[in-house]
Amino acid sequence: MRAYRVDNIRRIEDRAIAVEGVDALMQRAAAAVAASASNLLQSRCGGRYGRHVMIMVGAGNNGGDALFAGVRLAGRGVRVTAIRCLGAPHPAGLAALLAAGGRVIDLDDHYAIDPMPYHLVIDGILGIGGRPGLPDPVARLVRSVAARGIPTIAVDLPSGVAADTGAVPGVAVQATETVTFGERKPCHLLQPALSRCGSISLVDIGLGTDHDERPDLVGIDEDDLAHAWPYPTERSDKYARGVVGVDTGSDQYPGAAVMSVYGAVYGGAGYVRFLGAERPAATISAQLPNVVFSPGRVQAHLFGSGWGERADGAKVLAAVAEGGVPAVVDADGLGYLPKPAPASWLLTPHAGELARLLERERNWVEEDPVRAATAAAQQTGATVLLKGATQVVAAPNGGPVLVAVPGPAWTAQAGSGDVLGGVCAALLAAGVDAQRAGQLGASVQAVAAAEHPGVLAPQELARAIGQTLGRLDQRARAR
């Protein structure tokens, strides 16, 4: 799944318009929206004839798509009312809807004269050029639709969300389904906008897929994850699967060490060496007797979580950087990075840690995670996995940012990041590059959590990851 920022989408659209014409593209978009609306009416209401559809319409082509979709629905016996929400509606679309028997009323009049129930809403208020957020009168209508639980189809994106960042700074449409055209936009991959989209239908209206625009984001789904994971084969031994050296936790914070070792073990490492403090080593030995406690050759390192203040932290990381072995660096270890850090290293901060690393406010990170992760990769020289509701991975080479499979909010608990660090280290040890390791590791944790809804302690989630990998392996082999 690839996504493109608005400026890139505009270039793709302009080339298609020069060949096809804007009217042809609009009619194809309208046909796709009308088809989705018809299907939703059929599934939710048992049919289309006589049902009542509201179109929330703004200015511009997005509103035109919605109005022409209304024309098609009216031709199938649907009663259609368009509510003028922002600006002057698309003239041709408005005229066509009126000619087809639809009604058009102003937003203020809607509250006074239009109490009739609606069976479906089409959101055509704002498109990719709109600013996030909605004016108060429009927000009132959107809240009313949501409170009444009316199924809603968003045209291209839910009005009120930020197309490029996925931010939702105020009231926004909660779509049942979003019908988007040609290519996905970042809001179709990034939270919190993603949760506003409902199911997403990507429709080819003639924009083409052979354009030369480089995607800004690349996401994966569970099927991609199943086929991308480095499963062991019949020829694999424990060394071929990868040896992970773990130096995490401390006598003061032993839990981080335990969780990170669980992540490495259940993330598929063939061999785990724990090289940290004595207190967590005793717990690990009792719970995971397969872990080794002597130094030796490793294919990847894991550092940092639970270190606290460590006098030799910078020295330890500098020595590993000189050796050229890939590493995951998390939490406290981020304060001891060499400058620059190797591109083969994967840093795994949450928003607060990344804000400190960049010397920025936390809200600067949270309002645009892709921007923040990209800035961190360029500043540090390492690959950066920014953890959070949406998990994005940026490489210092400036290529597309990778986006992990989204997971349930239950994973936001102490210890989950430690487990994730161990999983990512296991992937590095298996030969996966740092950016892909971050995407796959965060994705498998999300998928495992989704398969076990509710509260699951991090060590139990680590075990669930091992089970999920077995299922994904079988799925990949079945293809």
C-alpha positions in Angstrom: 0.0 0.0 0.0 1.5 3.3 -1.1 0.4 6.8 -0.3 1.2 10.2 -1.8 1.1 13.6 -0.4 -1.2 16.2 -1.8 1.4 17.9 -4.0 2.3 14.6 -5.6 -1.4 13.7 -6.1 -1.9 17.0 -7.8 0.8 16.3 -10.3 -0.6 12.8 -11.0 -4.1 14.3 -11.4 -3.0 17.1 -13.7 -1.3 14.6 -16.1 -4.5 12.5 -16.2 -6.7 15.6 -16.7 -4.6 16.7 -19.6 -5.3 13.4 -21.3 -8.8 12.4 -20.1 -10.4 15.7 -19.2 -11.7 16.6 -15.7 -15.3 15.7 -16.6 -14.5 12.1 -17.5 -12.6 11.6 -14.3 -15.4 13.2 -12.2 -18.0 10.9 -13.8 -15.9 7.8 -13.0 -15.4 9.0 -9.4 -19.2 9.7 -9.1 -20.0 6.2 -10.4 -17.7 4.6 -7.8 -19.3 6.6 -5.0 -22.8 5.8 -6.2 -22.0 2.1 -6.4 -20.7 2.1 -2.9 -23.7 4.0 -1.7 -26.1 1.5 -3.5 -24.3 -1.4 -1.9 -24.4 0.1 1.6 -28.2 0.9 1.2 -28.8 -2.6 0.1 -26.8 -4.1 3.0 -28.1 -1.8 5.7 -31.6 -1.0 4.5 -32.5 -4.0 2.3 -32.8 -1.9 -0.9 -32.4 1.4 -2.5 -35.8 2.5 -3.8 -37.4 5.2 -1.7 -34.5 5.5 0.6 -33.3 9.0 1.6 -29.7 10.1 1.1 -28.1 13.3 2.3 -25.2 14.8 0.5 -23.1 17.2 2.5 -21.6 19.3 -0.2 -18.9 21.9 -0.4 -17.3 23.7 -3.2 -15.0 22.3 -5.8 -14.6 19.0 -7.6 -15.0 16.9 -4.4 -18.5 18.3 -4.1 -19.0 17.7 -7.8 -18.2 14.0 -7.4 -20.8 13.8 -4.6 -23.4 15.6 -6.5 -23.0 13.5 -9.7 -23.2 10.4 -7.5 -26.5 11.8 -6.2 -27.7 12.1 -9.8 -27.0 8.4 -10.3 -28.7 7.4 -7.1 -31.8 9.5 -8.0 -32.0 7.6 -11.2 -32.3 4.4 -9.2 -35.2 5.6 -7.2 -33.3 7.1 -4.2 -34.5 10.4 -2.7 -31.6 12.8 -2.6 -31.1 16.0 -0.6 -28.0 18.0 -0.9 -27.1 20.3 2.0 -24.9 23.3 1.0 -22.3 23.3 3.7 -19.4 25.4 2.4 -19.1 27.7 -0.6 -20.8 27.5 -3.9 -21.4 23.9 -5.1 -20.1 22.6 -8.4 -22.4 24.3 -10.9 -22.8 21.4 -13.4 -23.3 18.8 -10.6 -25.8 21.0 -8.9 -27.8 21.5 -12.0 -27.7 17.8 -12.9 -29.0 16.8 -9.4 -31.9 19.3 -9.6 -32.8 18.0 -13.1 -32.8 14.4 -11.7 -35.3 15.3 -9.1 -33.0 15.9 -6.2 -33.4 18.7 -3.6 -30.8 21.3 -2.6 -31.2 23.3 0.6 -28.9 25.5 2.7 -27.3 24.3 5.9 -29.3 26.8 8.0 -32.6 25.7 6.4 -31.8 22.1 7.0 -32.4 22.4 10.7 -35.7 24.3 10.2 -37.4 22.5 7.4 -35.7 19.1 7.0 -36.5 16.8 10.0 -37.0 13.7 7.8 -34.8 10.7 8.6 -31.9 9.9 6.3 -30.7 6.4 5.5 -27.2 7.3 4.2 -25.0 10.4 4.1 -22.4 11.2 1.4 -19.6 13.5 2.6 -18.5 15.8 -0.2 -17.6 18.8 1.9 -13.8 19.0 1.6 -11.3 17.3 -0.5 -7.5 17.0 -0.4 -7.1 20.7 -0.8 -9.2 21.5 2.3 -7.7 22.6 5.6 -8.3 20.2 8.6 -11.1 21.1 10.9 -14.7 22.3 10.2 -16.5 25.5 10.8 -19.0 25.4 13.7 -22.2 25.2 11.7 -20.8 22.3 9.6 -19.4 20.6 12.7 -22.8 20.7 14.2 -24.3 18.9 11.3 -21.4 16.3 11.3 -22.0 15.7 15.0 -25.7 15.2 14.4 -25.1 12.6 11.7 -22.7 10.7 14.0 -25.1 10.9 17.0 -27.9 9.4 14.8 -25.6 6.6 13.6 -26.3 7.2 9.9 -23.9 5.3 7.7 -21.6 7.7 5.9 -19.5 7.5 2.7 -16.6 9.9 2.5 -15.6 11.1 -1.0 -11.7 10.8 -1.1 -11.3 11.5 2.6 -13.4 12.3 5.6 -13.9 16.0 5.8 -12.0 17.6 8.7 -8.9 15.4 8.6 -5.5 16.5 7.4 -4.7 14.8 4.2 -0.9 14.9 4.5 -0.4 14.3 8.2 -3.4 12.2 9.4 -4.1 14.8 12.1 -7.7 15.4 13.3 -7.5 18.8 15.1 -11.2 19.1 15.6 -14.6 17.7 14.6 -14.3 15.5 11.5 -16.6 13.1 9.6 -16.7 9.5 10.9 -17.0 7.5 7.7 -18.4 4.0 7.4 -16.5 3.8 4.1 -14.1 6.1 2.3 -14.0 5.9 -1.5 -10.7 7.3 -2.7 -9.3 7.6 -6.2 -6.1 6.6 -8.0 -3.7 6.5 -5.0 -4.1 6.6 -1.3 -3.2 9.7 0.7 -1.3 9.7 4.0 -4.5 10.1 5.9 -5.5 6.6 4.7 -2.5 5.1 6.5 -1.9 7.4 9.5 -3.8 7.7 12.8 -6.0 9.3 14.0 -7.4 10.0 10.5 -7.3 6.3 9.6 -9.8 5.6 12.3 -12.2 8.1 10.7 -12.0 6.5 7.3 -13.9 3.2 8.0 -13.2 0.7 5.3 -11.2 2.2 2.4 -12.0 1.5 -1.3 -9.3 2.5 -3.8 -10.8 3.1 -7.2 -9.0 3.5 -10.5 -10.6 6.4 -12.3 -7.9 6.8 -15.0 -5.1 8.4 -13.0 -2.8 5.5 -13.9 -0.4 3.5 -11.8 2.6 3.8 -14.1 3.4 7.4 -13.2 6.9 8.2 -12.0 6.0 9.9 -8.7 7.8 8.2 -5.8 5.4 7.3 -2.9 5.8 9.2 0.3 4.6 6.4 2.5 4.5 2.6 2.0 2.3 0.5 4.2 1.6 -3.2 4.5 -1.3 -5.4 5.4 -1.4 -8.8 7.1 -0.9 -10.6 3.8 2.2 -8.6 3.0 3.5 -9.3 6.5 3.0 -13.0 6.1 5.0 -13.1 2.9 7.8 -10.8 4.0 8.8 -12.4 7.3 12.2 -14.3 7.3 10.9 -17.7 8.3 13.4 -20.5 9.0 13.7 -23.2 6.4 14.5 -26.9 6.7 18.2 -25.9 6.4 18.2 -23.3 9.1 20.1 -23.8 12.4 20.1 -21.5 15.4 23.0 -19.5 13.9 21.4 -19.1 10.5 18.3 -17.7 12.3 20.4 -15.1 14.0 22.1 -14.5 17.3 20.9 -11.5 19.3 23.1 -9.9 22.0 20.9 -8.1 24.6 22.2 -5.4 26.9 19.1 -3.8 28.4 17.7 -3.2 31.9 19.7 -2.6 35.1 19.5 -3.6 38.7 17.2 -0.6 39.2 15.0 -1.4 36.2 15.1 -5.2 35.7 11.8 -5.5 33.9 12.9 -3.8 30.7 15.6 -6.5 30.3 13.1 -9.3 30.9 10.6 -7.9 28.4 13.2 -7.2 25.7 14.6 -10.8 26.0 11.1 -12.1 25.6 10.7 -10.1 22.4 13.9 -11.5 21.0 13.1 -15.1 21.9 9.5 -15.0 20.6 10.4 -12.8 17.7 12.3 -15.8 16.2 15.9 -15.3 17.1 17.8 -18.6 16.9 20.1 -17.7 19.9 19.8 -15.0 22.5 22.8 -13.8 24.6 21.9 -11.6 27.6 24.8 -9.4 28.5 23.2 -7.0 31.0 23.0 -6.6 34.8 23.0 -9.4 37.3 19.6 -8.8 38.9 17.6 -9.1 35.6 19.8 -12.0 34.5 18.6 -14.1 37.4 14.9 -13.5 36.5 15.6 -14.2 32.8 17.4 -17.4 33.7 14.5 -18.7 35.7 11.9 -17.8 33.1 13.8 -18.4 29.9 16.4 -21.1 30.4 17.2 -21.1 26.7 19.0 -17.7 27.0 22.8 -17.7 27.3 24.7 -15.4 29.6 28.2 -15.4 28.1 29.6 -13.0 25.6 30.3 -14.2 22.0 29.6 -13.4 18.4 26.2 -11.9 17.5 24.5 -10.8 14.4 22.6 -7.9 16.0 22.6 -6.0 19.3 19.8 -4.6 21.5 20.6 -1.7 23.8 19.2 0.9 26.0 15.8 0.2 27.6 16.0 0.3 31.4 19.6 1.5 31.4 18.8 4.6 33.4 22.0 6.7 33.8 24.9 4.6 32.6 28.5 5.9 32.9 29.8 3.7 30.1 26.8 4.0 27.8 28.5 6.2 25.1 31.6 3.9 25.2 29.5 0.7 24.7 27.6 2.1 21.7 30.7 3.6 20.1 32.5 0.3 20.3 29.6 -1.5 18.6 29.3 1.2 15.9 33.0 0.7 15.0 32.3 -3.1 14.7 29.7 -2.6 12.1 27.1 -4.9 13.6 23.5 -3.7 13.3 21.7 -2.7 16.5 18.4 -1.6 18.0 18.7 1.3 20.4 15.8 2.1 22.6 14.8 4.4 25.5 17.8 5.5 27.7 20.3 4.3 25.1 19.1 7.1 22.8 21.0 9.6 25.0 24.4 7.9 24.3 24.3 7.7 20.5 27.5 8.2 18.5 27.4 11.0 16.0 26.5 10.0 13.4 25.0 6.7 14.2 25.2 3.9 11.6 22.3 3.7 9.1 22.0 0.0 10.0 21.0 0.9 13.5 17.3 1.1 14.3 16.3 3.7 16.9 12.9 3.0 18.6 11.7 6.1 20.5 8.2 7.0 21.5 7.0 10.6 20.9 8.4 12.0 24.2 11.8 10.4 23.6 12.0 11.6 20.0 11.1 15.1 21.2 14.0 15.1 23.6 16.3 13.7 20.9 15.3 16.5 18.5 15.1 19.2 21.2 11.5 19.9 20.2 8.2 20.0 22.0 6.3 16.7 22.1 3.3 18.2 20.3 5.6 19.0 17.3 6.3 15.3 17.0 2.7 14.2 17.5 1.1 16.6 15.0 3.2 15.1 12.1 4.9 11.8 13.0 6.3 11.3 9.5 8.0 14.7 9.6 9.4 14.0 13.0 10.7 10.5 12.2 12.3 11.8 8.9 14.0 14.7 10.8 15.3 12.3 13.4 16.8 9.9 10.8 18.5 12.8 9.0 19.8 14.2 12.2 21.1 11.0 13.7 22.2 9.1 10.6 20.3 6.0 11.9 16.9 4.5 10.9 14.1 5.6 13.2 10.9 3.7 14.2 8.6 6.2 15.9 6.2 4.3 18.2 2.7 5.3 18.8 -0.9 5.0 17.5 0.7 5.0 14.0 4.2 3.5 13.8 6.4 4.9 11.0 9.9 4.0 10.0 12.2 6.6 8.3 15.6 5.8 6.8 18.4 8.5 6.6 18.5 8.0 2.8 15.3 10.0 2.4 13.3 7.2 0.7 9.6 6.5 1.4 8.6 6.2 5.0 7.3 2.8 5.9 4.1 2.4 7.9 3.3 -0.6 10.1 0.0 -2.4 10.4 -2.1 -0.5 12.9 -2.8 -2.3 16.2 -5.3 -1.9 19.1 -4.8 0.7 21.8 -4.4 -2.0 24.4 -0.7 -2.4 23.4 0.0 1.1 24.8 1.4 -0.1 28.1 4.8 -0.3 29.9 6.9 -3.1 28.5 5.4 -3.3 25.0 8.2 -1.2 23.6 10.8 -3.4 25.2 9.2 -6.4 23.6 9.1 -4.6 20.2 12.8 -3.8 20.5 13.6 -7.5 21.0 11.5 -8.5 18.0 13.2 -5.9 15.8 16.6 -7.1 17.0 15.7 -10.7 16.0 14.8 -9.4 12.5 18.1 -7.6 12.2 20.0 -10.7 13.2 18.1 -12.6 10.5 19.5 -10.2 7.9 16.5 -7.9 7.5 17.5 -4.3 6.9 16.8 -1.7 9.6 13.8 0.0 8.0 12.1 -3.1 7.0 12.8 -4.7 10.4 11.1 -1.8 12.1 8.0 -2.1 9.9 7.7 -5.9 10.2 8.4 -5.9 14.0 5.8 -3.3 14.8 3.3 -5.0 12.4 3.6 -8.4 13.9 3.1 -7.0 17.4 0.0 -5.2 16.2 -1.4 -8.3 14.5 -0.8 -10.5 17.5 -2.4 -7.9 19.8 -5.5 -7.8 17.5 -5.8 -11.6 17.7 -5.9 -11.4 21.5 -8.2 -8.4 22.2 -8.2 -6.9 25.7 -5.5 -6.6 28.3 -2.5 -8.8 27.6 0.7 -8.4 29.7 3.8 -7.6 27.5 5.4 -11.0 28.2 2.1 -12.7 27.2 2.0 -10.6 24.1 5.5 -11.7 23.2 4.3 -15.4 23.5 1.3 -14.4 21.3 3.8 -13.0 18.7 5.4 -16.5 18.5 2.0 -18.1 17.8 1.1 -15.4 15.3 4.3 -16.1 13.4 3.5 -19.8 13.2 0.1 -18.9 11.7 1.6 -16.5 9.3 4.2 -19.0 8.2 1.4 -21.5 7.4 -0.5 -18.9 5.5 2.6 -18.0 3.4 3.3 -21.6 2.6 -0.3 -22.2 1.6 -0.1 -19.7 -1.2 
